Structures are given as structure tokens and as C-alpha cells.
Amino acid sequence: MDRKINLTEQEIPRFYYNIVADMPNKPLPPLHPGTRQPITPDLLEPLFPRELILQEVSSEQYIQIPDEVRKIYAQWRPTPMFRAVNLEKALNTPARIYYKYEGVSPAGSHKPNTAVAQAFYNKAEGIKKITTETGAGQWGTALSYACQMFGMECEVFMVKVSYDQKPYRKILMNTFGGKVHASPSNLTAAGRSILEADPFSSGSLGIAISEAIERAASDPTAHYALGSVLNHVLLHQTIIGQEAMVQMEKAGYMPDIVIAPFGGGSNFAGIAFPFLKLNLTDNQKIRCIAVEPESCPKLTRGEFRYDFGDTMGLTPLLPMYTLGHDFMPSPIHAGGLRYHGAGVIVSQLLKDNLIEAVSVNQQRCFEAGMQFIRTEGIIPAPEATHAIAAVIDEANRCREEGTARTILFNLCGHGYFDMAAYEMFLSGKLNGEKQVSDSSIKDSIKALDQFQPIMNQ
């Protein structure tokens, strides 16, 4: 039995896989918030390079990866895959558990897969600076690294609770040349309005997105970049699943279940979409499960509605599962998963019952993370522990049923900058998640009625 399945540099994918080409129901279009009619690509040009806009609306099945991007990928790709033999033994399960380890990238997560591509396309258009948001810091680190590769400036608005919880992620961004602000900040009108209403706001990804967009829109030499949610971001991440498919073939198994954490969708899409293609085109029956926090349950308790991607309503209206753009998530340590909505493509797939979603609470995630650390020897990021918790649940189910299923999950990043969170867990001081009431979700979503398509009213 091979515990580690490697690929050669020649096996780095040469194309991104676009699942839209194979979806039975294509995603609904984004809408202009004023007219509530489908937006045209030219309206996105102040924020994004034209090539990314074309990818955003593309229905082509495969889009070629630029050679310069692929050469940078080769610094850490292909990433390794491991069989979690010791975890299997500890669980006494007949399940075969494999994980794709994205923590070997310069940023320590899967995020550079799209950061490098986005920086490349922006550089090609003569852009000098990119602004962005970040939750726990993985995306901000990845974009800081990517901008450094192409000689560009990077300005990051980091959700305040993570800015305070994870100082070394901020320092890592600074080390790569990124300039980092705690969000909400006094640097933007969006930030000032939030602080006026709540001077002690812990922030959210929606607020940080608003600040980054506002900053980019005021600078003709700058563009904005998003680390998840949008179609082109999910597209770039599919190199993970494409590599994983070749590795699983080398291991002699194909997964029965594919699992990944879920914030906005890039992590899940990256590992799951190439396998989901087999369901859509070859009549396979691979279960693809997205795992989100109980405190931010847009997939499991939200509604499919048109909503803004940010708190201040600066983005187009997106058709997605959402808790409402005003939703303020509990300050859990998995900062990358604290987002009110889900990517458009993932939302349509869930609406069509082509994927599954579950939620897990923070305490359970850290318990699962500790079991993984003590069996497999890698410290996972808090986001990744959500997948591990779901994997353990599925492996235990295999034991109870006596079935030997193959489970693959995305270990999306390491947690070596999250040791303060593990210290809190080990000392019994881990903050509990705020329980989200049905009434608060209902009220937040009810406020979206005014933004739905005019034809539906």
C-alpha cells in the first residue's frame, strides 16, 4: 500500500476545468442592483481584467493555463496525496481515507492556485496594484505572494477578529510585500459607516470585500481580486481535483465520497468539480460533500436568493444560497469560512441536488483536528478541520455498516499560524459558537425581498 502518491512536474494540468459546460441547469446571471436585469461584462471592467471577465461568463469546458502561470505553479505543484493509514487504524474503519495536501504551497494553502492566475492577468493589462479582502489570512497571503512574483502592489483588508487572532498571518503577508489593514477600518467610507454603527465590530468577509472594492474603484491603476465565490476563482482551483484524479488512479481506487470545507466555494470546487464531472457525463455516483460551520450555515439553513456579495451592496446581485449580506457570523477561528453566501455555481449544483452539504460546530472540528494531528502528524488549518470532522463521521458510518468506501478530502492548508487557537482548545478555553436562530436567519433573508428580480415580484 502506497501511503504517498506523487506526480511529476509534467503531470501538472494544462487546462482549467469549467463545470458550467456540463451542468444540466446553467447558473442564473448576476443582476444590476438598480435595474435588476442581467449585467453586461463591460460593467465589470473597472474591477477585473478582461480575460478574467471572459472566464467568469465562459461555457467552454476547458480553458488553457498560461505557460507563465504553470511555471510558477511548478514551484510547489503537483501537490502530494497521502493515504491516512494511521487515522484509519485509530478509527477501526474499513474505509480507505486519502487526502490531497495543499499546505505545501508558499502561502501554506490552496489559495495561490487562483492568486497567481489573477495576478498574471492583471499584470498583462498594466495594472499596478491589487486590493482584496481576507478572512483568516490564507487568501491575503497568497495574493501578496502572487503580486510579488509579478512586481505589483497588494493591499489587503483583513477581517478584524482574524487580524487580532492571527498576527503571524499578517506578518507573513507583510513579508511577501502586502500591506494589511484590520477591517472595518477608517480608510474607506464603508469601514467608517460600520464603525460608526458598532465601534467594536469584529468584522466580516462581506465588510472587508466592500472596503477592498471601494479602494480599487477609487484608483485607476488598481483592480480588485476575490479569493473565492466567483466562477473564475473556482475554475482556477480545479487543478487540485484534476491532479487528485490521476493520483487516485495510481492508487488503484476512485473515491466514493469527496469532501472539502466550505466558505465561498473555491476549496470545495477545486477538489470536487473534476470528480463531479464523472457524475454529470459518465453516470458515476460519487458523493460530493461541502462542510460549513454551524455558525455560518448558508448551505444548510440559508435560502437560494439574489443577494450582494458584500455587506455594503457594491457588487452585482448574485443568485446564491445566502444568510443575507447583513449577517454577522460568530468570531470562530476558521475565518476563511465566515462568509454569508455561497458561490453561484455551487449554489446551483446544491439547488439541483447534485452535491450535499453538512455543518459542524467548532468544538467538534478541533476534536477531529487533534485526532488527525496525533495520527497523521500534520497540523491542519481550522478551516480544514471541518472536512476532517465530516471524514471521520463517514468513516465511522463505514465501520457501522461494514462497507469499505474510499473517501478523499482536501487538506486545504496547514495550521502552523493558528497555534493560538489550538492552545485555547487544549486549555479548554475555546470560545463557543453563537447559535444562529431560525428567526435571525429569516429576518436577514426577508430584507432581500427588495432585491429579487422584478419579473418574480
Backbone torsions as a table, in degrees:
resi	resn	phi	psi	omega
1	MET	NA	126.4	177.4
2	ASP	-85.9	120.0	177.5
3	ARG	-79.1	-27.6	-178.0
4	LYS	-124.6	129.2	-179.4
5	ILE	-118.2	109.0	-178.9
6	ASN	-101.4	160.8	171.3
7	LEU	-122.3	165.3	175.8
8	THR	-91.5	164.9	178.0
9	GLU	-59.1	-31.6	179.8
10	GLN	-67.2	-16.9	-178.3
11	GLU	-93.7	6.2	170.8
12	ILE	-62.0	130.9	-179.0
13	PRO	-55.1	146.8	178.3
14	ARG	-102.2	-6.3	-179.8
15	PHE	-138.4	149.1	167.6
16	TYR	-86.3	144.4	178.6
17	TYR	-97.0	127.3	-179.1
18	ASN	-106.1	103.0	-174.8
19	ILE	-67.0	-19.8	179.7
20	VAL	-55.8	-34.4	-178.8
21	ALA	-60.3	-27.8	-174.5
22	ASP	-108.7	-0.9	-178.2
23	MET	-72.6	135.1	178.2
24	PRO	-66.0	-35.1	175.0
25	ASN	-120.6	116.0	-178.2
26	LYS	-69.7	152.8	178.4
27	PRO	-60.7	145.7	174.4
28	LEU	-67.8	155.0	-176.4
29	PRO	-77.9	151.6	169.9
30	PRO	-67.9	151.8	-175.6
31	LEU	-116.4	149.2	171.3
32	HIS	-70.8	129.3	-175.6
33	PRO	-65.3	-22.4	179.8
34	GLY	-84.2	-53.5	-176.6
35	THR	-86.4	-20.3	-173.8
36	ARG	56.1	35.2	173.6
37	GLN	-114.8	157.0	-178.7
38	PRO	-54.0	135.3	-179.9
39	ILE	-78.8	156.3	175.5
40	THR	-99.2	151.4	-175.9
41	PRO	-55.9	-31.2	-177.0
42	ASP	-63.1	-23.8	179.6
43	LEU	-70.1	-16.9	-179.9
44	LEU	-92.1	-9.8	-173.3
45	GLU	-63.9	-28.0	175.9
46	PRO	-65.0	-18.9	-175.8
47	LEU	-110.6	-28.7	-172.1
48	PHE	-130.3	149.9	173.4
49	PRO	-67.9	154.1	-173.0
50	ARG	-61.0	-37.9	-178.0
51	GLU	-62.7	-38.6	177.9
52	LEU	-69.7	-34.3	176.7
53	ILE	-64.1	-42.2	178.0
54	LEU	-63.2	-39.3	176.8
55	GLN	-66.1	-35.6	-179.3
56	GLU	-59.8	-36.0	-175.7
57	VAL	-105.8	6.5	-174.1
58	SER	-73.4	147.4	171.9
59	SER	-115.9	9.5	176.6
60	GLU	-68.4	141.8	-176.3
61	GLN	-70.8	-37.5	-179.9
62	TYR	-132.8	139.7	178.6
63	ILE	-125.2	127.1	-172.8
64	GLN	-66.8	139.5	175.8
65	ILE	-84.5	125.3	179.6
66	PRO	-57.9	143.7	-178.0
67	ASP	-58.0	-39.7	-178.3
68	GLU	-65.3	-37.0	177.3
69	VAL	-67.4	-44.3	-178.0
70	ARG	-63.6	-35.3	178.0
71	LYS	-65.2	-38.1	176.9
72	ILE	-69.5	-40.4	175.3
73	TYR	-52.8	-35.8	-174.7
74	ALA	-65.4	-10.4	174.6
75	GLN	-64.8	-27.2	179.6
76	TRP	-139.1	-10.9	179.7
77	ARG	-100.9	152.9	-1.6
78	PRO	-68.8	147.0	177.6
79	THR	-84.8	152.9	-175.2
80	PRO	-76.3	157.1	170.0
81	MET	-120.2	140.6	-179.9
82	PHE	-124.9	149.4	166.5
83	ARG	-94.7	128.5	-175.5
84	ALA	-83.4	66.3	-174.4
85	VAL	-61.0	-44.6	-177.7
86	ASN	-67.8	-36.3	176.2
87	LEU	-66.0	-41.1	177.2
88	GLU	-57.5	-44.6	-179.6
89	LYS	-64.7	-42.8	-179.4
90	ALA	-62.6	-33.2	-179.4
91	LEU	-86.5	-10.9	-177.1
92	ASN	52.3	48.5	-175.5
93	THR	-112.6	145.9	172.9
94	PRO	-78.2	-6.4	-179.4
95	ALA	-66.3	147.6	171.6
96	ARG	-100.3	119.5	-175.1
97	ILE	-111.4	122.7	176.4
98	TYR	-120.9	148.8	174.2
99	TYR	-137.2	138.0	175.2
100	LYS	-90.4	122.0	-172.0
101	TYR	-102.5	104.9	-179.3
102	GLU	-90.8	0.1	-177.7
103	GLY	-73.7	-2.0	-179.0
104	VAL	-85.8	-1.5	179.2
105	SER	-72.2	163.7	178.2
106	PRO	-56.0	-32.2	179.7
107	ALA	-88.8	-8.5	179.0
108	GLY	81.3	16.8	-179.6
109	SER	-154.0	-178.0	177.9
110	HIS	-76.6	-10.7	-169.6
111	LYS	-62.2	-30.9	178.7
112	PRO	-62.4	-17.9	179.7
113	ASN	-57.3	-37.4	176.6
114	THR	-98.2	-28.3	-179.1
115	ALA	-61.3	-44.0	-179.5
116	VAL	-64.2	-43.6	179.6
117	ALA	-63.1	-45.3	-178.7
118	GLN	-65.4	-40.3	177.5
119	ALA	-63.7	-40.4	179.3
120	PHE	-59.1	-50.3	-177.1
121	TYR	-67.6	-34.5	176.7
122	ASN	-67.8	-43.6	178.6
123	LYS	-59.5	-39.4	-178.8
124	ALA	-63.1	-24.3	178.2
125	GLU	-95.2	5.6	176.9
126	GLY	83.7	14.5	179.1
127	ILE	-71.5	138.7	-176.7
128	LYS	-99.3	-22.3	-171.8
129	LYS	-147.2	143.6	175.0
130	ILE	-123.9	133.5	175.4
131	THR	-107.1	151.9	-179.9
132	THR	-160.7	174.4	173.3
133	GLU	-110.9	165.6	169.2
134	THR	-153.0	146.3	177.7
135	GLY	-88.4	-87.5	-179.9
136	ALA	-77.5	-15.4	176.8
137	GLY	115.4	-10.5	-178.3
138	GLN	-63.3	-44.4	-179.2
139	TRP	-68.7	-43.1	178.2
140	GLY	-60.7	-38.6	177.0
141	THR	-65.0	-44.1	-178.8
142	ALA	-62.9	-43.5	-178.8
143	LEU	-71.5	-35.0	175.1
144	SER	-60.2	-44.4	177.1
145	TYR	-61.9	-47.6	-176.8
146	ALA	-64.3	-41.9	178.6
147	CYS	-63.4	-37.1	177.7
148	GLN	-63.1	-36.8	179.2
149	MET	-62.8	-29.4	-176.2
150	PHE	-111.9	12.0	175.5
151	GLY	67.4	40.2	-178.5
152	MET	-119.3	158.5	174.2
153	GLU	-81.9	151.6	177.0
154	CYS	-135.5	126.8	178.5
155	GLU	-120.8	124.6	-171.1
156	VAL	-120.1	130.2	171.5
157	PHE	-101.8	109.6	-174.6
158	MET	-100.8	129.1	-179.7
159	VAL	-51.3	128.9	-168.2
160	LYS	-56.6	-40.8	-177.9
161	VAL	-62.2	-37.5	177.6
162	SER	-75.8	-35.5	175.8
163	TYR	-55.3	-40.0	179.8
164	ASP	-79.9	-38.1	-176.0
165	GLN	-74.6	-30.1	-168.3
166	LYS	-128.7	67.0	-176.5
167	PRO	-62.7	-29.6	-177.2
168	TYR	-73.7	-24.1	173.2
169	ARG	-68.1	-39.6	175.5
170	LYS	-61.1	-44.3	-179.3
171	ILE	-63.9	-38.0	178.1
172	LEU	-63.0	-41.5	175.8
173	MET	-60.4	-44.6	177.6
174	ASN	-59.9	-39.8	-179.4
175	THR	-62.3	-36.9	176.7
176	PHE	-80.3	-1.4	177.2
177	GLY	101.7	1.5	-179.9
178	GLY	-78.3	147.1	174.8
179	LYS	-103.0	125.3	-168.7
180	VAL	-120.3	133.4	176.1
181	HIS	-122.5	142.1	171.1
182	ALA	-72.7	134.7	-178.5
183	SER	-118.0	131.5	11.1
184	PRO	-76.2	146.8	-178.2
185	SER	-121.9	174.3	174.8
186	ASN	-93.0	9.1	-175.7
187	LEU	-85.8	-14.5	-178.0
188	THR	-132.3	158.4	176.3
189	ALA	-63.9	-37.3	179.0
190	ALA	-61.3	-47.6	-179.7
191	GLY	-63.9	-42.5	-179.0
192	ARG	-64.4	-36.0	-179.6
193	SER	-68.8	-37.0	177.8
194	ILE	-66.3	-44.4	-178.1
195	LEU	-68.0	-30.5	177.0
196	GLU	-66.5	-38.2	179.0
197	ALA	-77.2	-33.3	-178.4
198	ASP	-148.5	92.1	-177.8
199	PRO	-60.4	-19.3	-178.4
200	PHE	-107.4	21.9	-178.8
201	SER	-55.9	132.8	177.0
202	SER	-82.9	-6.3	177.0
203	GLY	82.9	170.5	176.5
204	SER	-156.1	165.3	177.2
205	LEU	-63.1	-35.4	178.5
206	GLY	-61.1	-41.6	178.3
207	ILE	-67.0	-45.7	-179.0
208	ALA	-62.5	-36.4	175.9
209	ILE	-61.7	-45.7	178.8
210	SER	-56.6	-44.6	-178.6
211	GLU	-65.3	-43.7	-178.3
212	ALA	-66.5	-40.2	178.2
213	ILE	-64.1	-45.5	179.7
214	GLU	-59.2	-41.5	-179.1
215	ARG	-64.4	-43.3	-179.8
216	ALA	-67.9	-39.8	-176.9
217	ALA	-65.5	-22.6	-178.1
218	SER	-91.5	0.7	-175.9
219	ASP	-128.9	111.2	-176.9
220	PRO	-65.9	-14.9	178.8
221	THR	-94.8	1.1	-174.4
222	ALA	-114.7	152.3	170.1
223	HIS	-127.4	168.0	178.1
224	TYR	-107.8	147.6	175.8
225	ALA	-132.3	138.8	179.1
226	LEU	-112.6	141.7	-175.1
227	GLY	-93.2	-1.4	-179.4
228	SER	-159.6	-168.7	170.2
229	VAL	71.2	-56.9	-172.2
230	LEU	-71.9	154.2	-174.6
231	ASN	-58.6	-43.5	-175.9
232	HIS	-68.1	-27.8	177.9
233	VAL	-69.4	-46.5	177.8
234	LEU	-62.0	-37.9	178.3
235	LEU	-56.1	-49.5	-177.0
236	HIS	-62.6	-31.7	-176.3
237	GLN	-74.8	-11.5	-176.2
238	THR	-68.2	-6.1	172.8
239	ILE	-63.7	-25.2	178.7
240	ILE	-63.9	-54.5	-177.5
241	GLY	-66.4	-34.6	178.3
242	GLN	-64.8	-43.3	174.4
243	GLU	-62.7	-43.1	-177.3
244	ALA	-61.4	-35.2	-180.0
245	MET	-63.9	-42.6	178.1
246	VAL	-65.3	-40.2	179.8
247	GLN	-66.5	-39.1	177.7
248	MET	-65.8	-37.4	176.8
249	GLU	-62.7	-40.6	177.7
250	LYS	-65.9	-32.8	178.9
251	ALA	-74.1	-17.2	178.2
252	GLY	93.1	9.6	-179.7
253	TYR	-136.1	154.0	165.7
254	MET	-115.2	145.2	-175.4
255	PRO	-70.0	141.7	168.9
256	ASP	-85.7	-26.9	-176.8
257	ILE	-137.8	133.5	175.0
258	VAL	-120.9	129.2	-172.1
259	ILE	-130.2	141.6	174.9
260	ALA	-154.0	152.7	173.5
261	PRO	-64.0	159.4	-178.3
262	PHE	-136.0	120.5	172.3
263	GLY	-115.5	-70.1	174.6
264	GLY	-116.2	-20.8	173.4
265	GLY	133.8	-14.1	-173.2
266	SER	-68.3	-38.7	179.8
267	ASN	-63.0	-52.6	-179.5
268	PHE	-63.3	-48.1	-178.9
269	ALA	-60.4	-39.8	-176.3
270	GLY	-57.9	-45.8	-178.4
271	ILE	-86.1	-33.6	-168.8
272	ALA	-90.1	-35.8	-170.8
273	PHE	-59.3	-44.2	178.4
274	PRO	-62.0	-31.5	176.1
275	PHE	-77.6	-35.5	177.8
276	LEU	-63.5	-29.6	175.5
277	LYS	-55.2	-38.8	179.8
278	LEU	-63.4	-32.9	175.3
279	ASN	-68.8	-41.5	-173.5
280	LEU	-76.0	-32.8	-173.6
281	THR	-111.6	-23.7	-175.3
282	ASP	-120.6	10.1	176.7
283	ASN	61.0	31.1	173.2
284	GLN	-75.1	169.1	-177.2
285	LYS	-128.0	45.9	-179.6
286	ILE	-78.8	125.4	177.4
287	ARG	-80.5	127.6	178.6
288	CYS	-115.1	115.9	-170.5
289	ILE	-118.3	123.0	175.0
290	ALA	-95.4	135.0	-175.1
291	VAL	-119.2	119.9	-176.7
292	GLU	-119.7	165.4	176.7
293	PRO	-72.4	145.9	174.8
294	GLU	-61.5	-26.8	-177.3
295	SER	-83.1	-5.7	178.0
296	CYS	-142.0	65.5	-165.8
297	PRO	-93.2	59.6	-175.7
298	LYS	-66.3	-36.7	-179.5
299	LEU	-75.3	-38.2	-173.9
300	THR	-91.2	-22.9	-178.3
301	ARG	-134.9	-4.1	178.0
302	GLY	-80.4	-175.4	178.1
303	GLU	-124.3	152.2	176.4
304	PHE	-81.3	105.1	-176.9
305	ARG	-143.2	164.3	167.0
306	TYR	-78.2	131.2	-179.5
307	ASP	-151.5	162.9	175.6
308	PHE	-76.5	149.5	176.2
309	GLY	-80.7	-9.7	-179.0
310	ASP	-132.0	171.3	-175.0
311	THR	-73.7	-37.9	-173.5
312	MET	-88.0	-2.0	177.3
313	GLY	76.9	37.2	179.6
314	LEU	-92.3	-16.7	-179.4
315	THR	-90.1	166.7	167.8
316	PRO	-61.8	163.5	174.0
317	LEU	-78.5	128.7	-175.6
318	LEU	-113.5	137.9	177.4
319	PRO	-81.2	108.9	-172.4
320	MET	-157.1	162.6	168.1
321	TYR	-73.1	129.7	-172.0
322	THR	-147.8	156.4	170.9
323	LEU	-102.2	2.3	-176.2
324	GLY	98.5	135.9	-173.7
325	HIS	-68.6	-11.4	175.5
326	ASP	-89.5	-3.7	-177.1
327	PHE	-62.7	131.7	179.1
328	MET	-111.1	106.3	-176.5
329	PRO	-72.7	156.8	175.4
330	SER	-62.4	144.4	-176.3
331	PRO	-77.1	61.6	178.3
332	ILE	-73.4	166.3	-176.6
333	HIS	-77.6	-18.6	176.5
334	ALA	-82.5	70.6	-173.2
335	GLY	-61.3	-27.8	-179.6
336	GLY	-71.1	-11.1	-179.1
337	LEU	-104.8	2.9	-175.8
338	ARG	-89.5	65.2	-178.1
339	TYR	-128.0	139.0	-170.4
340	HIS	-73.7	-22.0	-174.1
341	GLY	-127.2	176.2	179.6
342	ALA	-121.6	151.2	178.3
343	GLY	-55.0	149.4	-175.4
344	VAL	-59.8	-46.0	-177.5
345	ILE	-65.2	-47.4	179.5
346	VAL	-60.4	-40.7	-179.4
347	SER	-61.2	-43.6	179.3
348	GLN	-65.2	-39.5	178.6
349	LEU	-63.6	-39.7	178.1
350	LEU	-68.9	-41.6	179.0
351	LYS	-58.9	-34.0	-179.7
352	ASP	-90.3	9.0	178.0
353	ASN	59.4	33.1	178.6
354	LEU	-94.7	-13.4	175.1
355	ILE	-135.1	170.5	178.8
356	GLU	-120.2	162.2	176.7
357	ALA	-142.8	140.3	174.7
358	VAL	-135.6	161.1	176.3
359	SER	-124.2	149.6	-177.6
360	VAL	-137.3	142.1	179.5
361	ASN	-83.3	161.8	-171.8
362	GLN	-61.9	-42.4	-179.4
363	GLN	-59.5	-46.3	179.5
364	ARG	-62.4	-38.0	-179.8
365	CYS	-63.5	-44.9	-179.8
366	PHE	-68.6	-33.2	174.7
367	GLU	-62.0	-43.4	178.6
368	ALA	-66.3	-40.8	178.0
369	GLY	-60.2	-40.9	178.9
370	MET	-65.6	-38.7	178.6
371	GLN	-64.7	-38.7	178.4
372	PHE	-66.5	-44.0	179.7
373	ILE	-58.2	-44.1	-173.2
374	ARG	-81.5	-6.1	174.9
375	THR	-111.7	-38.9	-174.6
376	GLU	-105.6	-14.8	172.4
377	GLY	80.8	10.1	176.6
378	ILE	-115.6	133.5	177.0
379	ILE	-88.0	112.9	-177.7
380	PRO	-83.6	149.2	171.2
381	ALA	-60.2	151.8	178.6
382	PRO	-53.9	-34.0	177.5
383	GLU	-61.1	-44.2	-176.7
384	ALA	-66.3	-26.2	179.9
385	THR	-64.3	-22.4	176.7
386	HIS	-64.0	-43.5	177.0
387	ALA	-64.4	-41.5	-178.1
388	ILE	-61.9	-41.5	178.3
389	ALA	-59.6	-43.0	179.3
390	ALA	-69.0	-36.8	177.0
391	VAL	-61.2	-45.5	179.6
392	ILE	-61.9	-40.2	177.4
393	ASP	-61.0	-44.2	-179.3
394	GLU	-68.7	-38.1	178.5
395	ALA	-65.4	-39.9	176.5
396	ASN	-64.4	-36.5	177.5
397	ARG	-64.7	-38.2	176.7
398	CYS	-61.4	-40.8	178.5
399	ARG	-63.7	-45.1	-178.2
400	GLU	-64.2	-35.8	-177.0
401	GLU	-90.9	-13.2	-177.5
402	GLY	71.3	32.9	-178.7
403	THR	-113.1	139.5	-177.2
404	ALA	-102.0	71.7	179.1
405	ARG	-80.8	157.9	175.8
406	THR	-103.4	124.8	-176.8
407	ILE	-116.2	129.9	176.1
408	LEU	-119.7	133.7	174.3
409	PHE	-135.6	160.4	-179.6
410	ASN	-96.3	109.7	171.6
411	LEU	-84.6	88.6	-163.1
412	CYS	-72.4	-17.0	179.9
413	GLY	-176.9	159.7	178.3
414	HIS	-84.7	164.2	-177.7
415	GLY	-114.5	28.8	-175.4
416	TYR	-72.8	-11.9	172.2
417	PHE	-102.2	11.4	-177.6
418	ASP	-118.1	23.7	-174.2
419	MET	-67.0	-25.1	176.3
420	ALA	-62.7	-36.2	177.7
421	ALA	-66.9	-42.6	178.0
422	TYR	-66.4	-35.2	176.5
423	GLU	-61.6	-42.1	178.3
424	MET	-63.6	-40.7	179.0
425	PHE	-63.5	-47.4	-176.9
426	LEU	-65.0	-29.2	179.9
427	SER	-91.3	1.9	179.1
428	GLY	75.4	19.0	-176.8
429	LYS	-110.1	14.6	-179.7
430	LEU	-63.4	126.1	-178.4
431	ASN	-63.6	135.5	176.9
432	GLY	-73.9	151.6	177.9
433	GLU	-78.1	143.0	173.5
434	LYS	-72.6	124.6	178.7
435	GLN	-70.1	132.2	-177.8
436	VAL	-91.3	119.1	-178.2
437	SER	-81.6	152.0	176.8
438	ASP	-60.5	-36.7	-177.2
439	SER	-67.9	-36.8	-179.9
440	SER	-68.8	-38.0	176.6
441	ILE	-65.6	-43.8	-179.2
442	LYS	-60.8	-43.6	-179.7
443	ASP	-65.4	-41.9	-179.1
444	SER	-64.9	-41.2	-178.6
445	ILE	-75.3	-32.3	178.7
446	LYS	-59.0	-32.3	179.9
447	ALA	-66.8	-11.7	-179.2
448	LEU	-85.6	-6.9	-177.2
449	ASP	-53.8	-38.1	-176.4
450	GLN	-68.8	-14.6	-175.3
451	PHE	-104.0	3.2	-177.8
452	GLN	-77.0	158.3	-178.5
453	PRO	-53.9	138.6	-176.9
454	ILE	-58.9	-36.7	-178.5
455	MET	-64.1	-20.2	-179.6
456	ASN	-92.0	-2.9	-175.2
457	GLN	-96.6	NA	NA
